[in-house]
Amino acid sequence: MKTAKHFFSLEGIDGSGKSTQIDMLIEALQKDGYEVVKLREPGGAKISERIRELLLDPSFKGIMDDKTELLLYNAARAQVIAEIIKPALDAGKIVIADRFAWSTFAYQGYARRLGAELVQSLTEITCGSCFPELTVVLDITVERSRARTAKRGEAPDRLESEKLDFFERVREGYLAAARDYSDCVTAIDADRTPEEVFEDLKKLVMARL
């Protein structure tokens, strides 16, 4: 897949610390004078946010077909690329995404068992050359993920309410991506202090700038 310079994404199962690390990374980059655009996936653009509502609505659990889910994620992604990401990159800005296409590889390709080949074909259509040059997977065990998310006290959305074995497959998918696509995907141990994780993350990103 063709990658876009200065486009980065963070991945990981819930509770891995993506939001914290993204905020720390953006603060560090802005201090160094970079202009940064932050977005979440699915979402980031008005149409994409509406699609997010459909995807995460717990009332659709057991109703939404896996292929419908796959196509909706790609539809949301296509819109945010056209409306937000590509214009930002063309303007010389850095884009940092809280999840992107490797989420689909892990969640739909592995956890839903739709297969990496199908996901990759759709990703190439959806993203074209607008694909992160570096994705950092914040890796934690499913047990640690559950312990961290339980502290939030929030009702789970449609995806969060899946069973443990689903998230074991998600984690397996992320680690497979880091193993098989090491040129643009790196996994780091996220079961450490935020400061320790950030040191590794910052080094990986700064090496690309």
Number of C-alpha atoms within 10 A of each C-alpha: 15 12 16 17 19 19 25 24 26 28 25 25 25 17 23 25 22 22 14 11 22 20 13 16 19 19 13 13 17 11 10 9 8 14 15 20 16 17 20 18 20 27 20 22 21 13 15 23 17 13 18 18 13 15 21 17 14 17 11 13 15 9 8 14 10 14 12 11 17 21 15 18 24 23 16 23 26 19 18 23 19 15 16 16 27 18 12 19 18 9 10 14 18 21 23 25 23 21 22 23 24 26 23 26 27 28 23 24 22 24 20 18 14 16 14 16 11 13 21 17 10 16 20 15 11 22 19 15 14 20 25 25 19 23 28 23 28 26 22 21 17 21 11 14 19 16 12 14 15 13 9 9 7 8 10 14 16 17 15 17 12 12 9 13 11 19 23 16 20 25 24 16 23 28 21 17 21 20 13 11 12 13 11 17 23 22 22 15 14 22 17 10 9 13 11 12 17 18 12 14 22 15 10 15 18 9 7 12 8
